[in-house]
Amino acid sequence: MPKMKTNSGAKKRFALTGTGKIKRKHAFKSHILTKKTTKQKRNLTHTGLVSKVDTNNVKFLLALK
């Protein structure tokens, strides 16, 4: 049976933490930033975690499952 291929779009967007959770970046931080408040832009800078509902789908794309 052939190896599972990692989705190349997913491997650029997600990273695994040491405990096995999946890190992600926030959306809405790339353009049209003039109308967004400084607080909103600052809070979008920090990384988040993928929710439990989506974890299985992302792991499948990363060929971890």
Predicted model as a PDB file, atoms N, CA, C, CB and O in Angstrom, pLDDT in the B-factor column:
MODEL        1                                                                  
ATOM      1  N   MET A   1       0.844  -1.182   0.000  1.00 82.00           N  
ATOM      2  CA  MET A   1       0.000   0.000   0.000  1.00 82.00           C  
ATOM      3  C   MET A   1       0.893   1.252   0.000  1.00 82.00           C  
ATOM      4  CB  MET A   1      -0.962  -0.005   1.231  1.00 82.00           C  
ATOM      5  O   MET A   1       1.880   1.305   0.735  1.00 82.00           O  
ATOM      6  N   PRO A   2       0.552   2.263  -0.823  1.00 89.00           N  
ATOM      7  CA  PRO A   2       1.416   3.446  -0.888  1.00 89.00           C  
ATOM      8  C   PRO A   2       1.320   4.296   0.373  1.00 89.00           C  
ATOM      9  CB  PRO A   2       1.057   4.290  -2.102  1.00 89.00           C  
ATOM     10  O   PRO A   2       0.388   4.177   1.168  1.00 89.00           O  
ATOM     11  N   LYS A   3       2.319   5.153   0.521  1.00 88.00           N  
ATOM     12  CA  LYS A   3       2.333   6.050   1.674  1.00 88.00           C  
ATOM     13  C   LYS A   3       1.227   7.103   1.535  1.00 88.00           C  
ATOM     14  CB  LYS A   3       3.719   6.731   1.818  1.00 88.00           C  
ATOM     15  O   LYS A   3       0.795   7.432   0.430  1.00 88.00           O  
ATOM     16  N   MET A   4       0.786   7.620   2.677  1.00 88.00           N  
ATOM     17  CA  MET A   4      -0.188   8.712   2.670  1.00 88.00           C  
ATOM     18  C   MET A   4       0.544  10.002   2.340  1.00 88.00           C  
ATOM     19  CB  MET A   4      -0.933   8.825   4.042  1.00 88.00           C  
ATOM     20  O   MET A   4       1.620  10.263   2.879  1.00 88.00           O  
ATOM     21  N   LYS A   5      -0.032  10.808   1.457  1.00 92.00           N  
ATOM     22  CA  LYS A   5       0.569  12.101   1.128  1.00 92.00           C  
ATOM     23  C   LYS A   5       0.013  13.171   2.052  1.00 92.00           C  
ATOM     24  CB  LYS A   5       0.309  12.475  -0.353  1.00 92.00           C  
ATOM     25  O   LYS A   5      -1.186  13.200   2.331  1.00 92.00           O  
ATOM     26  N   THR A   6       0.882  14.041   2.523  1.00 95.00           N  
ATOM     27  CA  THR A   6       0.471  15.186   3.324  1.00 95.00           C  
ATOM     28  C   THR A   6      -0.093  16.247   2.395  1.00 95.00           C  
ATOM     29  CB  THR A   6       1.657  15.748   4.159  1.00 95.00           C  
ATOM     30  O   THR A   6       0.477  16.510   1.337  1.00 95.00           O  
ATOM     31  N   ASN A   7      -1.204  16.859   2.777  1.00 96.00           N  
ATOM     32  CA  ASN A   7      -1.772  17.959   2.011  1.00 96.00           C  
ATOM     33  C   ASN A   7      -0.833  19.154   2.119  1.00 96.00           C  
ATOM     34  CB  ASN A   7      -3.205  18.322   2.516  1.00 96.00           C  
ATOM     35  O   ASN A   7      -0.567  19.637   3.220  1.00 96.00           O  
ATOM     36  N   SER A   8      -0.327  19.634   0.983  1.00 96.00           N  
ATOM     37  CA  SER A   8       0.716  20.662   1.028  1.00 96.00           C  
ATOM     38  C   SER A   8       0.181  22.006   1.503  1.00 96.00           C  
ATOM     39  CB  SER A   8       1.349  20.822  -0.342  1.00 96.00           C  
ATOM     40  O   SER A   8       0.941  22.811   2.039  1.00 96.00           O  
ATOM     41  N   GLY A   9      -1.110  22.266   1.319  1.00 96.00           N  
ATOM     42  CA  GLY A   9      -1.687  23.492   1.860  1.00 96.00           C  
ATOM     43  C   GLY A   9      -1.782  23.435   3.369  1.00 96.00           C  
ATOM     44  O   GLY A   9      -1.571  24.439   4.049  1.00 96.00           O  
ATOM     45  N   ALA A  10      -2.102  22.260   3.895  1.00 96.00           N  
ATOM     46  CA  ALA A  10      -2.263  22.095   5.341  1.00 96.00           C  
ATOM     47  C   ALA A  10      -0.919  22.147   6.057  1.00 96.00           C  
ATOM     48  CB  ALA A  10      -2.969  20.774   5.651  1.00 96.00           C  
ATOM     49  O   ALA A  10      -0.832  22.680   7.162  1.00 96.00           O  
ATOM     50  N   LYS A  11       0.125  21.604   5.449  1.00 95.00           N  
ATOM     51  CA  LYS A  11       1.414  21.588   6.147  1.00 95.00           C  
ATOM     52  C   LYS A  11       2.008  22.990   6.274  1.00 95.00           C  
ATOM     53  CB  LYS A  11       2.396  20.674   5.416  1.00 95.00           C  
ATOM     54  O   LYS A  11       2.851  23.230   7.138  1.00 95.00           O  
ATOM     55  N   LYS A  12       1.569  23.927   5.408  1.00 96.00           N  
ATOM     56  CA  LYS A  12       2.020  25.311   5.526  1.00 96.00           C  
ATOM     57  C   LYS A  12       1.239  26.073   6.593  1.00 96.00           C  
ATOM     58  CB  LYS A  12       1.890  26.020   4.187  1.00 96.00           C  
ATOM     59  O   LYS A  12       1.724  27.077   7.114  1.00 96.00           O  
ATOM     60  N   ARG A  13       0.038  25.608   6.921  1.00 96.00           N  
ATOM     61  CA  ARG A  13      -0.859  26.365   7.798  1.00 96.00           C  
ATOM     62  C   ARG A  13      -0.914  25.865   9.233  1.00 96.00           C  
ATOM     63  CB  ARG A  13      -2.227  26.345   7.235  1.00 96.00           C  
ATOM     64  O   ARG A  13      -1.276  26.626  10.130  1.00 96.00           O  
ATOM     65  N   PHE A  14      -0.568  24.614   9.471  1.00 97.00           N  
ATOM     66  CA  PHE A  14      -0.720  24.024  10.796  1.00 97.00           C  
ATOM     67  C   PHE A  14       0.611  23.495  11.302  1.00 97.00           C  
ATOM     68  CB  PHE A  14      -1.761  22.903  10.770  1.00 97.00           C  
ATOM     69  O   PHE A  14       1.483  23.111  10.523  1.00 97.00           O  
ATOM     70  N   ALA A  15       0.752  23.481  12.634  1.00 97.00           N  
ATOM     71  CA  ALA A  15       1.954  22.927  13.255  1.00 97.00           C  
ATOM     72  C   ALA A  15       1.542  22.178  14.510  1.00 97.00           C  
ATOM     73  CB  ALA A  15       2.994  24.044  13.586  1.00 97.00           C  
ATOM     74  O   ALA A  15       0.584  22.560  15.181  1.00 97.00           O  
ATOM     75  N   LEU A  16       2.261  21.117  14.824  1.00 95.00           N  
ATOM     76  CA  LEU A  16       1.970  20.337  16.018  1.00 95.00           C  
ATOM     77  C   LEU A  16       2.692  20.922  17.224  1.00 95.00           C  
ATOM     78  CB  LEU A  16       2.370  18.871  15.815  1.00 95.00           C  
ATOM     79  O   LEU A  16       3.836  21.361  17.118  1.00 95.00           O  
ATOM     80  N   THR A  17       2.021  20.926  18.368  1.00 95.00           N  
ATOM     81  CA  THR A  17       2.669  21.314  19.619  1.00 95.00           C  
ATOM     82  C   THR A  17       3.307  20.072  20.237  1.00 95.00           C  
ATOM     83  CB  THR A  17       1.647  21.975  20.608  1.00 95.00           C  
ATOM     84  O   THR A  17       3.140  18.964  19.726  1.00 95.00           O  
ATOM     85  N   GLY A  18       4.022  20.254  21.315  1.00 96.00           N  
ATOM     86  CA  GLY A  18       4.666  19.135  21.981  1.00 96.00           C  
ATOM     87  C   GLY A  18       3.676  18.152  22.574  1.00 96.00           C  
ATOM     88  O   GLY A  18       3.966  16.961  22.682  1.00 96.00           O  
ATOM     89  N   THR A  19       2.502  18.648  22.959  1.00 95.00           N  
ATOM     90  CA  THR A  19       1.498  17.765  23.562  1.00 95.00           C  
ATOM     91  C   THR A  19       0.571  17.141  22.531  1.00 95.00           C  
ATOM     92  CB  THR A  19       0.679  18.530  24.574  1.00 95.00           C  
ATOM     93  O   THR A  19      -0.346  16.404  22.893  1.00 95.00           O  
ATOM     94  N   GLY A  20       0.798  17.428  21.239  1.00 93.00           N  
ATOM     95  CA  GLY A  20      -0.004  16.803  20.190  1.00 93.00           C  
ATOM     96  C   GLY A  20      -1.186  17.629  19.724  1.00 93.00           C  
ATOM     97  O   GLY A  20      -1.961  17.172  18.883  1.00 93.00           O  
ATOM     98  N   LYS A  21      -1.343  18.842  20.253  1.00 96.00           N  
ATOM     99  CA  LYS A  21      -2.401  19.723  19.760  1.00 96.00           C  
ATOM    100  C   LYS A  21      -1.926  20.373  18.469  1.00 96.00           C  
ATOM    101  CB  LYS A  21      -2.783  20.804  20.822  1.00 96.00           C  
ATOM    102  O   LYS A  21      -0.743  20.314  18.134  1.00 96.00           O  
ATOM    103  N   ILE A  22      -2.851  20.991  17.748  1.00 97.00           N  
ATOM    104  CA  ILE A  22      -2.506  21.579  16.460  1.00 97.00           C  
ATOM    105  C   ILE A  22      -2.636  23.095  16.547  1.00 97.00           C  
ATOM    106  CB  ILE A  22      -3.407  21.014  15.332  1.00 97.00           C  
ATOM    107  O   ILE A  22      -3.700  23.622  16.870  1.00 97.00           O  
ATOM    108  N   LYS A  23      -1.532  23.789  16.253  1.00 97.00           N  
ATOM    109  CA  LYS A  23      -1.519  25.245  16.263  1.00 97.00           C  
ATOM    110  C   LYS A  23      -1.998  25.770  14.917  1.00 97.00           C  
ATOM    111  CB  LYS A  23      -0.106  25.781  16.586  1.00 97.00           C  
ATOM    112  O   LYS A  23      -1.829  25.119  13.886  1.00 97.00           O  
ATOM    113  N   ARG A  24      -2.601  26.960  14.941  1.00 97.00           N  
ATOM    114  CA  ARG A  24      -3.051  27.610  13.714  1.00 97.00           C  
ATOM    115  C   ARG A  24      -2.902  29.110  13.873  1.00 97.00           C  
ATOM    116  CB  ARG A  24      -4.520  27.232  13.381  1.00 97.00           C  
ATOM    117  O   ARG A  24      -2.753  29.615  14.986  1.00 97.00           O  
ATOM    118  N   LYS A  25      -2.943  29.818  12.759  1.00 96.00           N  
ATOM    119  CA  LYS A  25      -2.941  31.271  12.794  1.00 96.00           C  
ATOM    120  C   LYS A  25      -4.368  31.772  12.654  1.00 96.00           C  
ATOM    121  CB  LYS A  25      -2.040  31.855  11.680  1.00 96.00           C  
ATOM    122  O   LYS A  25      -5.234  31.060  12.146  1.00 96.00           O  
ATOM    123  N   HIS A  26      -4.611  32.995  13.103  1.00 96.00           N  
ATOM    124  CA  HIS A  26      -5.930  33.592  12.963  1.00 96.00           C  
ATOM    125  C   HIS A  26      -6.112  34.159  11.559  1.00 96.00           C  
ATOM    126  CB  HIS A  26      -6.139  34.690  14.016  1.00 96.00           C  
ATOM    127  O   HIS A  26      -5.149  34.576  10.915  1.00 96.00           O  
ATOM    128  N   ALA A  27      -7.345  34.167  11.100  1.00 96.00           N  
ATOM    129  CA  ALA A  27      -7.684  34.768   9.816  1.00 96.00           C  
ATOM    130  C   ALA A  27      -7.889  36.271   9.995  1.00 96.00           C  
ATOM    131  CB  ALA A  27      -8.954  34.107   9.215  1.00 96.00           C  
ATOM    132  O   ALA A  27      -7.829  36.781  11.114  1.00 96.00           O  
ATOM    133  N   PHE A  28      -8.130  36.972   8.898  1.00 96.00           N  
ATOM    134  CA  PHE A  28      -8.467  38.408   8.876  1.00 96.00           C  
ATOM    135  C   PHE A  28      -7.303  39.294   9.313  1.00 96.00           C  
ATOM    136  CB  PHE A  28      -9.665  38.675   9.775  1.00 96.00           C  
ATOM    137  O   PHE A  28      -7.529  40.354   9.897  1.00 96.00           O  
ATOM    138  N   LYS A  29      -6.069  38.884   9.043  1.00 95.00           N  
ATOM    139  CA  LYS A  29      -4.917  39.702   9.439  1.00 95.00           C  
ATOM    140  C   LYS A  29      -4.024  40.011   8.239  1.00 95.00           C  
ATOM    141  CB  LYS A  29      -4.103  38.989  10.531  1.00 95.00           C  
ATOM    142  O   LYS A  29      -2.883  40.436   8.419  1.00 95.00           O  
ATOM    143  N   SER A  30      -4.523  39.806   7.019  1.00 95.00           N  
ATOM    144  CA  SER A  30      -3.631  39.951   5.869  1.00 95.00           C  
ATOM    145  C   SER A  30      -3.797  41.270   5.130  1.00 95.00           C  
ATOM    146  CB  SER A  30      -3.856  38.825   4.917  1.00 95.00           C  
ATOM    147  O   SER A  30      -2.803  41.847   4.689  1.00 95.00           O  
ATOM    148  N   HIS A  31      -5.011  41.762   4.982  1.00 96.00           N  
ATOM    149  CA  HIS A  31      -5.210  43.024   4.259  1.00 96.00           C  
ATOM    150  C   HIS A  31      -6.497  43.680   4.753  1.00 96.00           C  
ATOM    151  CB  HIS A  31      -5.267  42.787   2.712  1.00 96.00           C  
ATOM    152  O   HIS A  31      -7.239  43.099   5.545  1.00 96.00           O  
ATOM    153  N   ILE A  32      -6.752  44.903   4.272  1.00 96.00           N  
ATOM    154  CA  ILE A  32      -7.869  45.747   4.733  1.00 96.00           C  
ATOM    155  C   ILE A  32      -7.772  45.914   6.254  1.00 96.00           C  
ATOM    156  CB  ILE A  32      -9.261  45.120   4.329  1.00 96.00           C  
ATOM    157  O   ILE A  32      -8.718  45.638   6.991  1.00 96.00           O  
ATOM    158  N   LEU A  33      -6.605  46.372   6.695  1.00 97.00           N  
ATOM    159  CA  LEU A  33      -6.364  46.500   8.126  1.00 97.00           C  
ATOM    160  C   LEU A  33      -6.685  47.897   8.654  1.00 97.00           C  
ATOM    161  CB  LEU A  33      -4.929  46.158   8.434  1.00 97.00           C  
ATOM    162  O   LEU A  33      -6.668  48.115   9.866  1.00 97.00           O  
ATOM    163  N   THR A  34      -6.975  48.839   7.767  1.00 97.00           N  
ATOM    164  CA  THR A  34      -7.190  50.218   8.218  1.00 97.00           C  
ATOM    165  C   THR A  34      -8.473  50.353   9.019  1.00 97.00           C  
ATOM    166  CB  THR A  34      -7.227  51.164   7.028  1.00 97.00           C  
ATOM    167  O   THR A  34      -8.534  51.157   9.949  1.00 97.00           O  
ATOM    168  N   LYS A  35      -9.491  49.588   8.682  1.00 97.00           N  
ATOM    169  CA  LYS A  35     -10.765  49.718   9.390  1.00 97.00           C  
ATOM    170  C   LYS A  35     -10.813  48.887  10.675  1.00 97.00           C  
ATOM    171  CB  LYS A  35     -11.904  49.308   8.477  1.00 97.00           C  
ATOM    172  O   LYS A  35     -11.762  49.009  11.450  1.00 97.00           O  
ATOM    173  N   LYS A  36      -9.814  48.054  10.908  1.00 97.00           N  
ATOM    174  CA  LYS A  36      -9.796  47.234  12.116  1.00 97.00           C  
ATOM    175  C   LYS A  36      -9.066  47.972  13.236  1.00 97.00           C  
ATOM    176  CB  LYS A  36      -9.127  45.867  11.839  1.00 97.00           C  
ATOM    177  O   LYS A  36      -8.089  48.681  12.996  1.00 97.00           O  
ATOM    178  N   THR A  37      -9.550  47.793  14.448  1.00 97.00           N  
ATOM    179  CA  THR A  37      -8.947  48.495  15.575  1.00 97.00           C  
ATOM    180  C   THR A  37      -7.596  47.879  15.910  1.00 97.00           C  
ATOM    181  CB  THR A  37      -9.876  48.457  16.803  1.00 97.00           C  
ATOM    182  O   THR A  37      -7.310  46.739  15.545  1.00 97.00           O  
ATOM    183  N   THR A  38      -6.779  48.643  16.606  1.00 98.00           N  
ATOM    184  CA  THR A  38      -5.456  48.154  17.013  1.00 98.00           C  
ATOM    185  C   THR A  38      -5.588  46.942  17.915  1.00 98.00           C  
ATOM    186  CB  THR A  38      -4.664  49.257  17.729  1.00 98.00           C  
ATOM    187  O   THR A  38      -4.808  45.995  17.810  1.00 98.00           O  
ATOM    188  N   LYS A  39      -6.576  46.969  18.803  1.00 98.00           N  
ATOM    189  CA  LYS A  39      -6.791  45.843  19.717  1.00 98.00           C  
ATOM    190  C   LYS A  39      -7.152  44.577  18.944  1.00 98.00           C  
ATOM    191  CB  LYS A  39      -7.900  46.177  20.732  1.00 98.00           C  
ATOM    192  O   LYS A  39      -6.666  43.491  19.260  1.00 98.00           O  
ATOM    193  N   GLN A  40      -8.002  44.721  17.936  1.00 97.00           N  
ATOM    194  CA  GLN A  40      -8.410  43.569  17.131  1.00 97.00           C  
ATOM    195  C   GLN A  40      -7.214  42.979  16.391  1.00 97.00           C  
ATOM    196  CB  GLN A  40      -9.508  43.971  16.131  1.00 97.00           C  
ATOM    197  O   GLN A  40      -7.033  41.762  16.366  1.00 97.00           O  
ATOM    198  N   LYS A  41      -6.397  43.844  15.788  1.00 97.00           N  
ATOM    199  CA  LYS A  41      -5.224  43.370  15.057  1.00 97.00           C  
ATOM    200  C   LYS A  41      -4.208  42.723  15.992  1.00 97.00           C  
ATOM    201  CB  LYS A  41      -4.572  44.524  14.298  1.00 97.00           C  
ATOM    202  O   LYS A  41      -3.586  41.720  15.640  1.00 97.00           O  
ATOM    203  N   ARG A  42      -4.040  43.293  17.179  1.00 97.00           N  
ATOM    204  CA  ARG A  42      -3.102  42.728  18.148  1.00 97.00           C  
ATOM    205  C   ARG A  42      -3.553  41.341  18.599  1.00 97.00           C  
ATOM    206  CB  ARG A  42      -2.959  43.657  19.361  1.00 97.00           C  
ATOM    207  O   ARG A  42      -2.728  40.436  18.731  1.00 97.00           O  
ATOM    208  N   ASN A  43      -4.845  41.166  18.836  1.00 97.00           N  
ATOM    209  CA  ASN A  43      -5.356  39.863  19.276  1.00 97.00           C  
ATOM    210  C   ASN A  43      -5.305  38.818  18.168  1.00 97.00           C  
ATOM    211  CB  ASN A  43      -6.783  40.004  19.774  1.00 97.00           C  
ATOM    212  O   ASN A  43      -5.218  37.625  18.456  1.00 97.00           O  
ATOM    213  N   LEU A  44      -5.356  39.241  16.913  1.00 97.00           N  
ATOM    214  CA  LEU A  44      -5.257  38.298  15.798  1.00 97.00           C  
ATOM    215  C   LEU A  44      -3.821  37.836  15.562  1.00 97.00           C  
ATOM    216  CB  LEU A  44      -5.807  38.933  14.529  1.00 97.00           C  
ATOM    217  O   LEU A  44      -3.594  36.851  14.860  1.00 97.00           O  
ATOM    218  N   THR A  45      -2.849  38.544  16.147  1.00 96.00           N  
ATOM    219  CA  THR A  45      -1.444  38.197  15.952  1.00 96.00           C  
ATOM    220  C   THR A  45      -1.101  36.857  16.603  1.00 96.00           C  
ATOM    221  CB  THR A  45      -0.548  39.297  16.516  1.00 96.00           C  
ATOM    222  O   THR A  45      -0.331  36.072  16.049  1.00 96.00           O  
ATOM    223  N   HIS A  46      -1.676  36.600  17.781  1.00 96.00           N  
ATOM    224  CA  HIS A  46      -1.328  35.403  18.529  1.00 96.00           C  
ATOM    225  C   HIS A  46      -1.883  34.154  17.850  1.00 96.00           C  
ATOM    226  CB  HIS A  46      -1.848  35.503  19.961  1.00 96.00           C  
ATOM    227  O   HIS A  46      -2.928  34.196  17.202  1.00 96.00           O  
ATOM    228  N   THR A  47      -1.173  33.055  18.008  1.00 96.00           N  
ATOM    229  CA  THR A  47      -1.633  31.799  17.430  1.00 96.00           C  
ATOM    230  C   THR A  47      -2.746  31.212  18.293  1.00 96.00           C  
ATOM    231  CB  THR A  47      -0.462  30.796  17.293  1.00 96.00           C  
ATOM    232  O   THR A  47      -2.843  31.493  19.488  1.00 96.00           O  
ATOM    233  N   GLY A  48      -3.577  30.398  17.665  1.00 96.00           N  
ATOM    234  CA  GLY A  48      -4.643  29.712  18.378  1.00 96.00           C  
ATOM    235  C   GLY A  48      -4.487  28.217  18.203  1.00 96.00           C  
ATOM    236  O   GLY A  48      -3.534  27.752  17.578  1.00 96.00           O  
ATOM    237  N   LEU A  49      -5.412  27.473  18.750  1.00 97.00           N  
ATOM    238  CA  LEU A  49      -5.431  26.024  18.595  1.00 97.00           C  
ATOM    239  C   LEU A  49      -6.644  25.621  17.781  1.00 97.00           C  
ATOM    240  CB  LEU A  49      -5.436  25.319  19.967  1.00 97.00           C  
ATOM    241  O   LEU A  49      -7.689  26.269  17.839  1.00 97.00           O  
ATOM    242  N   VAL A  50      -6.499  24.551  17.024  1.00 97.00           N  
ATOM    243  CA  VAL A  50      -7.614  24.021  16.257  1.00 97.00           C  
ATOM    244  C   VAL A  50      -8.615  23.419  17.241  1.00 97.00           C  
ATOM    245  CB  VAL A  50      -7.133  22.958  15.207  1.00 97.00           C  
ATOM    246  O   VAL A  50      -8.226  22.736  18.188  1.00 97.00           O  
ATOM    247  N   SER A  51      -9.900  23.673  17.015  1.00 96.00           N  
ATOM    248  CA  SER A  51     -10.926  23.165  17.923  1.00 96.00           C  
ATOM    249  C   SER A  51     -11.015  21.647  17.835  1.00 96.00           C  
ATOM    250  CB  SER A  51     -12.290  23.797  17.606  1.00 96.00           C  
ATOM    251  O   SER A  51     -10.583  21.040  16.854  1.00 96.00           O  
ATOM    252  N   LYS A  52     -11.579  21.047  18.872  1.00 95.00           N  
ATOM    253  CA  LYS A  52     -11.681  19.587  18.929  1.00 95.00           C  
ATOM    254  C   LYS A  52     -12.496  19.024  17.764  1.00 95.00           C  
ATOM    255  CB  LYS A  52     -12.306  19.159  20.251  1.00 95.00           C  
ATOM    256  O   LYS A  52     -12.229  17.921  17.285  1.00 95.00           O  
ATOM    257  N   VAL A  53     -13.488  19.788  17.317  1.00 97.00           N  
ATOM    258  CA  VAL A  53     -14.351  19.336  16.221  1.00 97.00           C  
ATOM    259  C   VAL A  53     -13.551  19.168  14.935  1.00 97.00           C  
ATOM    260  CB  VAL A  53     -15.506  20.329  15.999  1.00 97.00           C  
ATOM    261  O   VAL A  53     -13.800  18.240  14.165  1.00 97.00           O  
ATOM    262  N   ASP A  54     -12.593  20.061  14.699  1.00 96.00           N  
ATOM    263  CA  ASP A  54     -11.833  20.052  13.450  1.00 96.00           C  
ATOM    264  C   ASP A  54     -10.532  19.271  13.531  1.00 96.00           C  
ATOM    265  CB  ASP A  54     -11.536  21.452  13.035  1.00 96.00           C  
ATOM    266  O   ASP A  54      -9.868  19.081  12.512  1.00 96.00           O  
ATOM    267  N   THR A  55     -10.155  18.819  14.709  1.00 96.00           N  
ATOM    268  CA  THR A  55      -8.844  18.175  14.886  1.00 96.00           C  
ATOM    269  C   THR A  55      -8.690  16.937  14.011  1.00 96.00           C  
ATOM    270  CB  THR A  55      -8.639  17.795  16.347  1.00 96.00           C  
ATOM    271  O   THR A  55      -7.643  16.748  13.390  1.00 96.00           O  
ATOM    272  N   ASN A  56      -9.707  16.099  13.953  1.00 96.00           N  
ATOM    273  CA  ASN A  56      -9.590  14.868  13.151  1.00 96.00           C  
ATOM    274  C   ASN A  56      -9.413  15.178  11.671  1.00 96.00           C  
ATOM    275  CB  ASN A  56     -10.826  13.984  13.347  1.00 96.00           C  
ATOM    276  O   ASN A  56      -8.635  14.508  10.992  1.00 96.00           O  
ATOM    277  N   ASN A  57     -10.127  16.191  11.157  1.00 96.00           N  
ATOM    278  CA  ASN A  57      -9.992  16.554   9.746  1.00 96.00           C  
ATOM    279  C   ASN A  57      -8.586  17.069   9.444  1.00 96.00           C  
ATOM    280  CB  ASN A  57     -11.033  17.613   9.365  1.00 96.00           C  
ATOM    281  O   ASN A  57      -8.005  16.724   8.415  1.00 96.00           O  
ATOM    282  N   VAL A  58      -8.044  17.888  10.333  1.00 97.00           N  
ATOM    283  CA  VAL A  58      -6.702  18.444  10.096  1.00 97.00           C  
ATOM    284  C   VAL A  58      -5.654  17.343  10.204  1.00 97.00           C  
ATOM    285  CB  VAL A  58      -6.390  19.585  11.103  1.00 97.00           C  
ATOM    286  O   VAL A  58      -4.706  17.317   9.419  1.00 97.00           O  
ATOM    287  N   LYS A  59      -5.808  16.442  11.157  1.00 96.00           N  
ATOM    288  CA  LYS A  59      -4.860  15.335  11.280  1.00 96.00           C  
ATOM    289  C   LYS A  59      -4.888  14.446  10.044  1.00 96.00           C  
ATOM    290  CB  LYS A  59      -5.167  14.507  12.526  1.00 96.00           C  
ATOM    291  O   LYS A  59      -3.856  13.910   9.642  1.00 96.00           O  
ATOM    292  N   PHE A  60      -6.052  14.287   9.445  1.00 95.00           N  
ATOM    293  CA  PHE A  60      -6.165  13.502   8.218  1.00 95.00           C  
ATOM    294  C   PHE A  60      -5.412  14.208   7.085  1.00 95.00           C  
ATOM    295  CB  PHE A  60      -7.660  13.287   7.834  1.00 95.00           C  
ATOM    296  O   PHE A  60      -4.728  13.558   6.294  1.00 95.00           O  
ATOM    297  N   LEU A  61      -5.537  15.541   7.008  1.00 95.00           N  
ATOM    298  CA  LEU A  61      -4.831  16.290   5.958  1.00 95.00           C  
ATOM    299  C   LEU A  61      -3.321  16.240   6.161  1.00 95.00           C  
ATOM    300  CB  LEU A  61      -5.305  17.751   5.932  1.00 95.00           C  
ATOM    301  O   LEU A  61      -2.563  16.250   5.192  1.00 95.00           O  
ATOM    302  N   LEU A  62      -2.884  16.185   7.417  1.00 95.00           N  
ATOM    303  CA  LEU A  62      -1.458  16.131   7.713  1.00 95.00           C  
ATOM    304  C   LEU A  62      -0.926  14.699   7.709  1.00 95.00           C  
ATOM    305  CB  LEU A  62      -1.183  16.780   9.055  1.00 95.00           C  
ATOM    306  O   LEU A  62       0.244  14.471   8.015  1.00 95.00           O  
ATOM    307  N   ALA A  63      -1.768  13.750   7.369  1.00 94.00           N  
ATOM    308  CA  ALA A  63      -1.415  12.319   7.307  1.00 94.00           C  
ATOM    309  C   ALA A  63      -0.928  11.817   8.660  1.00 94.00           C  
ATOM    310  CB  ALA A  63      -0.332  12.072   6.236  1.00 94.00           C  
ATOM    311  O   ALA A  63       0.014  11.027   8.727  1.00 94.00           O  
ATOM    312  N   LEU A  64      -1.565  12.273   9.741  1.00 92.00           N  
ATOM    313  CA  LEU A  64      -1.221  11.820  11.078  1.00 92.00           C  
ATOM    314  C   LEU A  64      -2.210  10.760  11.563  1.00 92.00           C  
ATOM    315  CB  LEU A  64      -1.189  13.005  12.049  1.00 92.00           C  
ATOM    316  O   LEU A  64      -2.030  10.188  12.638  1.00 92.00           O  
ATOM    317  N   LYS A  65      -3.226  10.503  10.795  1.00 82.00           N  
ATOM    318  CA  LYS A  65      -4.258   9.578  11.229  1.00 82.00           C  
ATOM    319  C   LYS A  65      -4.611   8.608  10.121  1.00 82.00           C  
ATOM    320  CB  LYS A  65      -5.495  10.332  11.682  1.00 82.00           C  
ATOM    321  O   LYS A  65      -5.470   7.746  10.306  1.00 82.00           O  
TER     322      LYS A  65                                                      
ENDMDL                                                                          
END                                                                             
